[in-house]
Amino acid sequence: MAGGVVASSAPVKNYPRKLTVFVVFACIVASSGGLIFGYDIGISAALISCFFASTVTRVLGRKWSMFSGGLTFLVGASINGAAKDIAMLIIGRILLGFGVGFAIQSVPLYPSEMAPAKLRGMLNIGFQLMITVGILCANLINYFTAKIKGGWGWRVSLGLACIPAIIITLGSLLLPDTPNSLIERGHTERAKAMLRKVRGTNDIDAEYEDIVAASEESKAIKHPWSNLLKRKYRPQLTMSILIPCFQQLTGINVVMFYAPVLFKTIGFGSQASLMSAVITGSINMVSTFISIATVDKVGRRALFFQGGIQMIICQVGVGTMFGFKFGTAGKANGPLSKAYTDWLLFFICAYTAGFAWSWGPLGWLVPSEIFPLEIRSACQAIVVAVNMLFTFIVAEGFLSWLCHLKFALFYCFSGILIVRTLFIAFFLPETKNRPIEEMSIVWKKHWFWGRRGYAAAAAAVRRSSVEQKAAGRKAVDSSTSSAASASSSSSSASSNSWVPDPVTGYYRPGNLRVQMDAAELRKTLLSHKQ
């Protein structure tokens, strides 16, 4: 669905790079921030703190935002583990939420800026993998600590949150800041040295110049929040709202939060909590590896489509089975057979797997790679806030919705999944292998966003192409000399041989020097696409 608006598509830039051990280590350590998100979600505080975190991320860098999140989470976990009254528990929960908000504001951005374009998806999804590990560990710890006699097992459960907090806090101190962030804050020499280190080569001039050009545009915007509503940022703003919204409205939190209830309903009895933790948590974690292995090969859109269709089928299957057995009264019309529970378990597991290799990781990956540098921190704050808001809505509303809608609730979720899959099909361009600072070209080529958001820019490029043609013809005419007619004839033939311009996509005389390089084209596009 991503159509072009120029005569020929602009080539994808392939910067010289190697997959260095340093990059892999840095991305893994940064992704460990997902552990605190998976272990404990302080929804309300995280929703608020992410807006403050966006300023910290932009002004101080990704590294110190992660450090702030980890340290705040560590203090909150310590207070909760040692709590003597409700007030301490509330203060601890607020600090946990602030820590989560700061961490997930910066963690998805870090690997997207550090990783080579062709491996960005794989390294970024490490964040989602850590979330699944955190969820699985939290569920297992909660199950076993609840059996501790004496009623103090909850302290162990809350206090153990210090472990992932220590990992991200100390880990962030070992991390360098990204070249993008260093350039944005004026540390150009450090940024160039870091780019050589993370790419494993000295041939980094092309990529460095593109990041510098993006940084120059970023510095021109003092207040990114006030610029988000401008027309040129409409595609990114739309995605930063709808992708996390759709991610939570898949119904995944229904499965993860209320899996023990569902498993108890289908006959697991007293072992429902343990079985739900082991089964759904393990499938969630293992399936994420499938996304890691395929996202940079098949692309983001393919995983969105496959996972979406699989989840639609599973939601319809669960709804139909609940409707057949429980009806509108909500009471089973007989004992649950083994075949029934096996099929229901299959649909729940297949649904979890579909989410784990599509909307789970891609809901964080795609937003982190599509934002231009000047609004990147602000848009990431919106992604986190929308994610937290709809997590809260679904968690609080599910039981009430289930009581009123019964099995039809699962049909509602499947309907949302259909809308969401169509949205991806029509409005999200493919972003794999595209350098993060060149992502504006993806939107310019898109059949919808290119036509609406970049029409003026395309017109400006066309005018430039026309001017080049005129200049070329004039140069041909003036080069004609009566003293060298044979040479002039050859030159004229060469001049009238029109070839596609590799930058603009429009035709120009073959012997005309290209007047508009990539940086000038970027400035032309940005100056006209409002």
ZAZA-417325 format. One record per residue (C-alpha): residue in one letter; x, y, z. Coordinates in steps of 0.25 Angstrom, whole numbers, plus 5000, padded with zeros to 4 digits. Example, Ala and Ser with C-alpha at 12.3 -4.5 7.8 and 13.67 -1.06 7.14 Angstrom:
! ZAZA-417325
+------+------+------+------+
| rest |    x |    y |    z |
+------+------+------+------+
|    A | 5049 | 4982 | 5031 |
|    S | 5055 | 4996 | 5029 |
+------+------+------+------+
END
This chain:
! ZAZA-417325
+------+------+------+------+
| rest |    x |    y |    z |
+------+------+------+------+
|    M | 5000 | 5000 | 5000 |
|    A | 5012 | 5009 | 5001 |
|    G | 5012 | 5016 | 4987 |
|    G | 5022 | 5026 | 4982 |
|    V | 5020 | 5041 | 4978 |
|    V | 5033 | 5042 | 4970 |
|    A | 5037 | 5036 | 4957 |
|    S | 5047 | 5027 | 4963 |
|    S | 5048 | 5023 | 4978 |
|    A | 5060 | 5028 | 4985 |
|    P | 5071 | 5018 | 4988 |
|    V | 5072 | 5012 | 5002 |
|    K | 5085 | 5017 | 5008 |
|    N | 5095 | 5006 | 5012 |
|    Y | 5104 | 5012 | 5022 |
|    P | 5117 | 5004 | 5024 |
|    R | 5116 | 4997 | 5037 |
|    K | 5119 | 4984 | 5045 |
|    L | 5111 | 4977 | 5056 |
|    T | 5121 | 4980 | 5067 |
|    V | 5121 | 4973 | 5081 |
|    F | 5120 | 4987 | 5087 |
|    V | 5107 | 4990 | 5080 |
|    V | 5101 | 4977 | 5084 |
|    F | 5105 | 4979 | 5099 |
|    A | 5100 | 4993 | 5099 |
|    C | 5086 | 4989 | 5094 |
|    I | 5085 | 4977 | 5103 |
|    V | 5088 | 4986 | 5115 |
|    A | 5079 | 4997 | 5111 |
|    S | 5068 | 4986 | 5108 |
|    S | 5069 | 4981 | 5122 |
|    G | 5060 | 4994 | 5125 |
|    G | 5049 | 4985 | 5121 |
|    L | 5051 | 4976 | 5133 |
|    I | 5045 | 4987 | 5142 |
|    F | 5034 | 4989 | 5133 |
|    G | 5030 | 4975 | 5132 |
|    Y | 5032 | 4972 | 5147 |
|    D | 5024 | 4984 | 5152 |
|    I | 5015 | 4994 | 5145 |
|    G | 5011 | 5007 | 5153 |
|    I | 5001 | 5011 | 5143 |
|    S | 4997 | 5025 | 5148 |
|    A | 5010 | 5030 | 5152 |
|    A | 5017 | 5025 | 5139 |
|    L | 5007 | 5032 | 5131 |
|    I | 5010 | 5045 | 5137 |
|    S | 5025 | 5044 | 5138 |
|    C | 5027 | 5040 | 5124 |
|    F | 5025 | 5055 | 5120 |
|    F | 5036 | 5060 | 5130 |
|    A | 5045 | 5049 | 5125 |
|    S | 5044 | 5054 | 5110 |
|    T | 5051 | 5067 | 5114 |
|    V | 5061 | 5059 | 5122 |
|    T | 5064 | 5050 | 5110 |
|    R | 5065 | 5061 | 5101 |
|    V | 5074 | 5071 | 5109 |
|    L | 5082 | 5061 | 5117 |
|    G | 5082 | 5049 | 5108 |
|    R | 5076 | 5035 | 5107 |
|    K | 5087 | 5029 | 5117 |
|    W | 5083 | 5038 | 5129 |
|    S | 5068 | 5036 | 5127 |
|    M | 5070 | 5021 | 5128 |
|    F | 5079 | 5023 | 5140 |
|    S | 5068 | 5032 | 5147 |
|    G | 5057 | 5022 | 5144 |
|    G | 5065 | 5011 | 5150 |
|    L | 5069 | 5018 | 5162 |
|    T | 5055 | 5023 | 5165 |
|    F | 5050 | 5009 | 5163 |
|    L | 5061 | 5004 | 5173 |
|    V | 5057 | 5014 | 5183 |
|    G | 5042 | 5010 | 5181 |
|    A | 5044 | 4995 | 5182 |
|    S | 5052 | 4997 | 5195 |
|    I | 5041 | 5005 | 5202 |
|    N | 5031 | 4995 | 5198 |
|    G | 5039 | 4983 | 5203 |
|    A | 5041 | 4990 | 5216 |
|    A | 5027 | 4997 | 5217 |
|    K | 5021 | 4998 | 5231 |
|    D | 5008 | 5005 | 5227 |
|    I | 4999 | 5008 | 5215 |
|    A | 5006 | 5022 | 5213 |
|    M | 5019 | 5015 | 5211 |
|    L | 5013 | 5006 | 5201 |
|    I | 5006 | 5017 | 5193 |
|    I | 5019 | 5025 | 5193 |
|    G | 5027 | 5013 | 5188 |
|    R | 5017 | 5010 | 5177 |
|    I | 5017 | 5025 | 5172 |
|    L | 5033 | 5024 | 5171 |
|    L | 5032 | 5010 | 5164 |
|    G | 5022 | 5017 | 5154 |
|    F | 5032 | 5029 | 5152 |
|    G | 5043 | 5019 | 5150 |
|    V | 5036 | 5011 | 5139 |
|    G | 5032 | 5024 | 5132 |
|    F | 5046 | 5029 | 5131 |
|    A | 5051 | 5016 | 5127 |
|    I | 5042 | 5013 | 5116 |
|    Q | 5043 | 5027 | 5111 |
|    S | 5057 | 5025 | 5107 |
|    V | 5060 | 5010 | 5106 |
|    P | 5053 | 5007 | 5092 |
|    L | 5060 | 5019 | 5086 |
|    Y | 5074 | 5015 | 5091 |
|    P | 5075 | 5002 | 5082 |
|    S | 5068 | 5009 | 5070 |
|    E | 5079 | 5020 | 5070 |
|    M | 5091 | 5011 | 5073 |
|    A | 5087 | 4999 | 5064 |
|    P | 5091 | 4998 | 5049 |
|    A | 5079 | 5000 | 5040 |
|    K | 5078 | 4986 | 5035 |
|    L | 5079 | 4980 | 5050 |
|    R | 5071 | 4991 | 5057 |
|    G | 5058 | 4982 | 5059 |
|    M | 5066 | 4970 | 5065 |
|    L | 5073 | 4979 | 5075 |
|    N | 5061 | 4987 | 5078 |
|    I | 5052 | 4976 | 5081 |
|    G | 5062 | 4972 | 5093 |
|    F | 5053 | 4982 | 5101 |
|    Q | 5041 | 4974 | 5098 |
|    L | 5048 | 4961 | 5102 |
|    M | 5052 | 4967 | 5115 |
|    I | 5038 | 4971 | 5118 |
|    T | 5033 | 4956 | 5116 |
|    V | 5044 | 4951 | 5125 |
|    G | 5040 | 4961 | 5135 |
|    I | 5026 | 4957 | 5134 |
|    L | 5029 | 4942 | 5135 |
|    C | 5038 | 4944 | 5147 |
|    A | 5028 | 4953 | 5155 |
|    N | 5017 | 4943 | 5153 |
|    L | 5025 | 4931 | 5158 |
|    I | 5031 | 4939 | 5170 |
|    N | 5017 | 4944 | 5173 |
|    Y | 5012 | 4930 | 5173 |
|    F | 5022 | 4924 | 5182 |
|    T | 5024 | 4935 | 5192 |
|    A | 5008 | 4935 | 5194 |
|    K | 5011 | 4921 | 5200 |
|    I | 5021 | 4926 | 5211 |
|    K | 5015 | 4924 | 5224 |
|    G | 5014 | 4936 | 5234 |
|    G | 5008 | 4946 | 5224 |
|    W | 5021 | 4953 | 5220 |
|    G | 5023 | 4947 | 5206 |
|    W | 5018 | 4960 | 5200 |
|    R | 5030 | 4967 | 5205 |
|    V | 5039 | 4957 | 5198 |
|    S | 5031 | 4959 | 5185 |
|    L | 5032 | 4974 | 5186 |
|    G | 5046 | 4975 | 5190 |
|    L | 5051 | 4966 | 5179 |
|    A | 5048 | 4977 | 5170 |
|    C | 5061 | 4983 | 5174 |
|    I | 5068 | 4973 | 5166 |
|    P | 5064 | 4978 | 5152 |
|    A | 5065 | 4992 | 5157 |
|    I | 5080 | 4990 | 5161 |
|    I | 5082 | 4983 | 5147 |
|    I | 5077 | 4995 | 5139 |
|    T | 5083 | 5006 | 5149 |
|    L | 5097 | 5000 | 5149 |
|    G | 5096 | 4996 | 5134 |
|    S | 5093 | 5010 | 5130 |
|    L | 5105 | 5015 | 5136 |
|    L | 5113 | 5006 | 5127 |
|    L | 5106 | 5011 | 5115 |
|    P | 5111 | 5022 | 5105 |
|    D | 5101 | 5032 | 5100 |
|    T | 5096 | 5030 | 5086 |
|    P | 5103 | 5038 | 5074 |
|    N | 5089 | 5044 | 5071 |
|    S | 5088 | 5050 | 5085 |
|    L | 5102 | 5054 | 5086 |
|    I | 5101 | 5062 | 5073 |
|    E | 5087 | 5068 | 5078 |
|    R | 5094 | 5073 | 5091 |
|    G | 5106 | 5079 | 5083 |
|    H | 5117 | 5068 | 5086 |
|    T | 5121 | 5066 | 5072 |
|    E | 5135 | 5061 | 5073 |
|    R | 5130 | 5051 | 5084 |
|    A | 5119 | 5047 | 5075 |
|    K | 5128 | 5044 | 5063 |
|    A | 5137 | 5036 | 5071 |
|    M | 5125 | 5028 | 5077 |
|    L | 5120 | 5026 | 5063 |
|    R | 5133 | 5020 | 5058 |
|    K | 5133 | 5011 | 5071 |
|    V | 5118 | 5006 | 5069 |
|    R | 5120 | 5004 | 5054 |
|    G | 5133 | 4997 | 5054 |
|    T | 5139 | 5006 | 5043 |
|    N | 5145 | 5019 | 5040 |
|    D | 5136 | 5021 | 5028 |
|    I | 5125 | 5028 | 5036 |
|    D | 5125 | 5042 | 5029 |
|    A | 5112 | 5040 | 5021 |
|    E | 5104 | 5035 | 5033 |
|    Y | 5110 | 5046 | 5042 |
|    E | 5106 | 5057 | 5032 |
|    D | 5092 | 5052 | 5032 |
|    I | 5091 | 5052 | 5047 |
|    V | 5097 | 5066 | 5047 |
|    A | 5087 | 5071 | 5037 |
|    A | 5075 | 5065 | 5046 |
|    S | 5081 | 5071 | 5058 |
|    E | 5082 | 5085 | 5051 |
|    E | 5067 | 5083 | 5049 |
|    S | 5065 | 5079 | 5063 |
|    K | 5072 | 5091 | 5069 |
|    A | 5063 | 5100 | 5061 |
|    I | 5051 | 5095 | 5069 |
|    K | 5052 | 5100 | 5084 |
|    H | 5038 | 5095 | 5088 |
|    P | 5035 | 5081 | 5081 |
|    W | 5022 | 5080 | 5088 |
|    S | 5017 | 5092 | 5081 |
|    N | 5021 | 5087 | 5068 |
|    L | 5014 | 5073 | 5068 |
|    L | 5001 | 5078 | 5062 |
|    K | 5008 | 5084 | 5050 |
|    R | 5004 | 5077 | 5037 |
|    K | 5018 | 5072 | 5034 |
|    Y | 5018 | 5063 | 5047 |
|    R | 5004 | 5058 | 5045 |
|    P | 5008 | 5044 | 5041 |
|    Q | 5017 | 5042 | 5053 |
|    L | 5007 | 5048 | 5063 |
|    T | 4996 | 5039 | 5057 |
|    M | 5005 | 5026 | 5059 |
|    S | 5009 | 5031 | 5073 |
|    I | 4995 | 5031 | 5078 |
|    L | 4988 | 5019 | 5070 |
|    I | 4999 | 5009 | 5070 |
|    P | 5000 | 5008 | 5086 |
|    C | 4985 | 5009 | 5086 |
|    F | 4983 | 4998 | 5077 |
|    Q | 4994 | 4990 | 5084 |
|    Q | 4986 | 4990 | 5097 |
|    L | 4972 | 4988 | 5091 |
|    T | 4976 | 4975 | 5085 |
|    G | 4972 | 4969 | 5098 |
|    I | 4985 | 4964 | 5102 |
|    N | 4984 | 4970 | 5116 |
|    V | 4972 | 4962 | 5118 |
|    V | 4980 | 4949 | 5116 |
|    M | 4992 | 4953 | 5124 |
|    F | 4984 | 4960 | 5136 |
|    Y | 4972 | 4950 | 5137 |
|    A | 4979 | 4937 | 5132 |
|    P | 4977 | 4931 | 5146 |
|    V | 4962 | 4933 | 5145 |
|    L | 4961 | 4928 | 5131 |
|    F | 4970 | 4915 | 5135 |
|    K | 4962 | 4913 | 5147 |
|    T | 4949 | 4914 | 5139 |
|    I | 4954 | 4903 | 5129 |
|    G | 4957 | 4893 | 5140 |
|    F | 4971 | 4896 | 5146 |
|    G | 4966 | 4898 | 5160 |
|    S | 4976 | 4902 | 5171 |
|    Q | 4988 | 4901 | 5161 |
|    A | 4982 | 4912 | 5152 |
|    S | 4991 | 4923 | 5156 |
|    L | 5004 | 4915 | 5154 |
|    M | 4999 | 4909 | 5141 |
|    S | 4995 | 4922 | 5135 |
|    A | 5008 | 4928 | 5139 |
|    V | 5016 | 4917 | 5133 |
|    I | 5008 | 4915 | 5121 |
|    T | 5005 | 4929 | 5116 |
|    G | 5018 | 4934 | 5121 |
|    S | 5027 | 4924 | 5114 |
|    I | 5019 | 4925 | 5101 |
|    N | 5020 | 4940 | 5102 |
|    M | 5035 | 4940 | 5104 |
|    V | 5039 | 4928 | 5094 |
|    S | 5030 | 4935 | 5083 |
|    T | 5038 | 4948 | 5084 |
|    F | 5050 | 4941 | 5079 |
|    I | 5042 | 4938 | 5066 |
|    S | 5040 | 4953 | 5064 |
|    I | 5055 | 4955 | 5067 |
|    A | 5059 | 4945 | 5057 |
|    T | 5050 | 4950 | 5046 |
|    V | 5047 | 4965 | 5047 |
|    D | 5058 | 4970 | 5039 |
|    K | 5056 | 4960 | 5028 |
|    V | 5041 | 4959 | 5026 |
|    G | 5038 | 4973 | 5031 |
|    R | 5029 | 4980 | 5041 |
|    R | 5017 | 4980 | 5032 |
|    A | 5017 | 4965 | 5030 |
|    L | 5018 | 4962 | 5045 |
|    F | 5007 | 4971 | 5047 |
|    F | 4998 | 4964 | 5037 |
|    Q | 5001 | 4950 | 5041 |
|    G | 5000 | 4953 | 5056 |
|    G | 4987 | 4961 | 5054 |
|    I | 4980 | 4950 | 5046 |
|    Q | 4984 | 4939 | 5056 |
|    M | 4979 | 4948 | 5068 |
|    I | 4966 | 4950 | 5061 |
|    I | 4963 | 4936 | 5059 |
|    C | 4967 | 4933 | 5073 |
|    Q | 4958 | 4943 | 5079 |
|    V | 4946 | 4938 | 5071 |
|    G | 4950 | 4924 | 5075 |
|    V | 4950 | 4928 | 5090 |
|    G | 4937 | 4936 | 5089 |
|    T | 4930 | 4925 | 5081 |
|    M | 4934 | 4914 | 5091 |
|    F | 4930 | 4923 | 5103 |
|    G | 4917 | 4926 | 5096 |
|    F | 4914 | 4911 | 5093 |
|    K | 4917 | 4907 | 5108 |
|    F | 4913 | 4919 | 5116 |
|    G | 4903 | 4926 | 5108 |
|    T | 4897 | 4940 | 5112 |
|    A | 4894 | 4935 | 5126 |
|    G | 4909 | 4933 | 5129 |
|    K | 4907 | 4919 | 5135 |
|    A | 4912 | 4906 | 5129 |
|    N | 4902 | 4897 | 5123 |
|    G | 4909 | 4885 | 5128 |
|    P | 4922 | 4879 | 5132 |
|    L | 4934 | 4884 | 5123 |
|    S | 4940 | 4873 | 5115 |
|    K | 4955 | 4870 | 5113 |
|    A | 4953 | 4873 | 5098 |
|    Y | 4946 | 4887 | 5101 |
|    T | 4957 | 4891 | 5111 |
|    D | 4968 | 4887 | 5101 |
|    W | 4963 | 4895 | 5090 |
|    L | 4961 | 4907 | 5099 |
|    L | 4975 | 4906 | 5104 |
|    F | 4980 | 4905 | 5089 |
|    F | 4973 | 4917 | 5085 |
|    I | 4979 | 4925 | 5098 |
|    C | 4993 | 4920 | 5095 |
|    A | 4992 | 4923 | 5080 |
|    Y | 4987 | 4937 | 5083 |
|    T | 4998 | 4940 | 5093 |
|    A | 5008 | 4935 | 5082 |
|    G | 5002 | 4943 | 5071 |
|    F | 5003 | 4956 | 5080 |
|    A | 5017 | 4952 | 5085 |
|    W | 5023 | 4952 | 5071 |
|    S | 5015 | 4964 | 5065 |
|    W | 5008 | 4975 | 5073 |
|    G | 5016 | 4972 | 5086 |
|    P | 5030 | 4976 | 5081 |
|    L | 5026 | 4984 | 5068 |
|    G | 5017 | 4993 | 5077 |
|    W | 5030 | 4998 | 5083 |
|    L | 5039 | 4997 | 5071 |
|    V | 5032 | 5004 | 5060 |
|    P | 5029 | 5017 | 5068 |
|    S | 5043 | 5018 | 5073 |
|    E | 5049 | 5018 | 5059 |
|    I | 5039 | 5027 | 5051 |
|    F | 5041 | 5040 | 5059 |
|    P | 5050 | 5051 | 5054 |
|    L | 5060 | 5055 | 5064 |
|    E | 5054 | 5069 | 5067 |
|    I | 5041 | 5062 | 5072 |
|    R | 5046 | 5048 | 5076 |
|    S | 5046 | 5050 | 5091 |
|    A | 5032 | 5057 | 5091 |
|    C | 5026 | 5046 | 5082 |
|    Q | 5032 | 5035 | 5091 |
|    A | 5025 | 5041 | 5103 |
|    I | 5012 | 5041 | 5096 |
|    V | 5014 | 5026 | 5092 |
|    V | 5017 | 5023 | 5107 |
|    A | 5005 | 5031 | 5112 |
|    V | 4995 | 5025 | 5102 |
|    N | 5000 | 5011 | 5106 |
|    M | 4999 | 5013 | 5121 |
|    L | 4985 | 5020 | 5119 |
|    F | 4979 | 5009 | 5111 |
|    T | 4986 | 4998 | 5120 |
|    F | 4978 | 5005 | 5131 |
|    I | 4965 | 5005 | 5124 |
|    V | 4966 | 4991 | 5120 |
|    A | 4970 | 4986 | 5133 |
|    E | 4959 | 4993 | 5141 |
|    G | 4948 | 4991 | 5131 |
|    F | 4950 | 4977 | 5127 |
|    L | 4942 | 4970 | 5138 |
|    S | 4930 | 4980 | 5137 |
|    W | 4930 | 4978 | 5121 |
|    L | 4930 | 4963 | 5123 |
|    C | 4918 | 4964 | 5132 |
|    H | 4910 | 4972 | 5123 |
|    L | 4915 | 4967 | 5109 |
|    K | 4918 | 4952 | 5113 |
|    F | 4925 | 4945 | 5102 |
|    A | 4922 | 4956 | 5092 |
|    L | 4933 | 4964 | 5098 |
|    F | 4943 | 4955 | 5091 |
|    Y | 4936 | 4958 | 5078 |
|    C | 4938 | 4973 | 5081 |
|    F | 4953 | 4970 | 5083 |
|    S | 4953 | 4963 | 5069 |
|    G | 4946 | 4974 | 5063 |
|    I | 4956 | 4984 | 5068 |
|    L | 4967 | 4975 | 5063 |
|    I | 4961 | 4975 | 5049 |
|    V | 4961 | 4990 | 5049 |
|    R | 4975 | 4991 | 5054 |
|    T | 4980 | 4981 | 5043 |
|    L | 4973 | 4990 | 5032 |
|    F | 4980 | 5002 | 5038 |
|    I | 4993 | 4996 | 5037 |
|    A | 4990 | 4991 | 5023 |
|    F | 4987 | 5005 | 5018 |
|    F | 4994 | 5015 | 5026 |
|    L | 5007 | 5009 | 5032 |
|    P | 5019 | 5009 | 5022 |
|    E | 5030 | 4998 | 5023 |
|    T | 5042 | 5003 | 5031 |
|    K | 5052 | 4992 | 5031 |
|    N | 5066 | 4994 | 5027 |
|    R | 5063 | 5009 | 5026 |
|    P | 5073 | 5018 | 5033 |
|    I | 5066 | 5025 | 5045 |
|    E | 5070 | 5039 | 5041 |
|    E | 5065 | 5036 | 5026 |
|    M | 5051 | 5032 | 5031 |
|    S | 5045 | 5044 | 5025 |
|    I | 5047 | 5038 | 5011 |
|    V | 5038 | 5026 | 5015 |
|    W | 5026 | 5036 | 5018 |
|    K | 5029 | 5044 | 5005 |
|    K | 5027 | 5031 | 4997 |
|    H | 5014 | 5027 | 5004 |
|    W | 5002 | 5027 | 4996 |
|    F | 4994 | 5035 | 5006 |
|    W | 5004 | 5042 | 5015 |
|    G | 5012 | 5046 | 5003 |
|    R | 5000 | 5052 | 4996 |
|    R | 4995 | 5060 | 5007 |
|    G | 5007 | 5064 | 5015 |
|    Y | 5018 | 5065 | 5005 |
|    A | 5011 | 5070 | 4993 |
|    A | 5017 | 5084 | 4994 |
|    A | 5031 | 5078 | 4996 |
|    A | 5029 | 5069 | 4983 |
|    A | 5025 | 5081 | 4975 |
|    A | 5037 | 5089 | 4980 |
|    V | 5046 | 5077 | 4976 |
|    R | 5039 | 5077 | 4962 |
|    R | 5041 | 5092 | 4961 |
|    S | 5056 | 5090 | 4964 |
|    S | 5056 | 5079 | 4953 |
|    V | 5050 | 5088 | 4943 |
|    E | 5060 | 5099 | 4946 |
|    Q | 5072 | 5089 | 4945 |
|    K | 5066 | 5085 | 4931 |
|    A | 5066 | 5099 | 4927 |
|    A | 5080 | 5102 | 4932 |
|    G | 5084 | 5089 | 4924 |
|    R | 5079 | 5094 | 4911 |
|    K | 5085 | 5108 | 4913 |
|    A | 5098 | 5101 | 4916 |
|    V | 5097 | 5093 | 4903 |
|    D | 5094 | 5105 | 4895 |
|    S | 5105 | 5113 | 4900 |
|    S | 5115 | 5102 | 4899 |
|    T | 5113 | 5102 | 4883 |
|    S | 5125 | 5107 | 4876 |
|    S | 5128 | 5109 | 4861 |
|    A | 5142 | 5105 | 4863 |
|    A | 5140 | 5091 | 4868 |
|    S | 5127 | 5087 | 4862 |
|    A | 5130 | 5072 | 4863 |
|    S | 5133 | 5073 | 4878 |
|    S | 5121 | 5082 | 4880 |
|    S | 5112 | 5072 | 4873 |
|    S | 5117 | 5061 | 4882 |
|    S | 5115 | 5069 | 4894 |
|    S | 5101 | 5073 | 4890 |
|    A | 5097 | 5059 | 4888 |
|    S | 5102 | 5056 | 4902 |
|    S | 5095 | 5068 | 4908 |
|    N | 5081 | 5064 | 4902 |
|    S | 5082 | 5050 | 4908 |
|    W | 5073 | 5051 | 4920 |
|    V | 5075 | 5042 | 4932 |
|    P | 5068 | 5040 | 4945 |
|    D | 5074 | 5049 | 4956 |
|    P | 5078 | 5039 | 4968 |
|    V | 5074 | 5049 | 4978 |
|    T | 5061 | 5055 | 4973 |
|    G | 5056 | 5044 | 4964 |
|    Y | 5053 | 5054 | 4953 |
|    Y | 5060 | 5054 | 4939 |
|    R | 5072 | 5064 | 4936 |
|    P | 5083 | 5065 | 4925 |
|    G | 5093 | 5054 | 4926 |
|    N | 5105 | 5064 | 4927 |
|    L | 5099 | 5074 | 4937 |
|    R | 5105 | 5074 | 4950 |
|    V | 5095 | 5071 | 4961 |
|    Q | 5092 | 5084 | 4969 |
|    M | 5084 | 5078 | 4980 |
|    D | 5091 | 5068 | 4989 |
|    A | 5084 | 5060 | 5000 |
|    A | 5085 | 5070 | 5011 |
|    E | 5079 | 5081 | 5002 |
|    L | 5068 | 5072 | 4998 |
|    R | 5065 | 5070 | 5012 |
|    K | 5064 | 5085 | 5015 |
|    T | 5056 | 5087 | 5003 |
|    L | 5046 | 5076 | 5007 |
|    L | 5045 | 5081 | 5022 |
|    S | 5043 | 5096 | 5017 |
|    H | 5031 | 5093 | 5008 |
|    K | 5024 | 5081 | 5014 |
|    Q | 5016 | 5089 | 5025 |
+------+------+------+------+
END
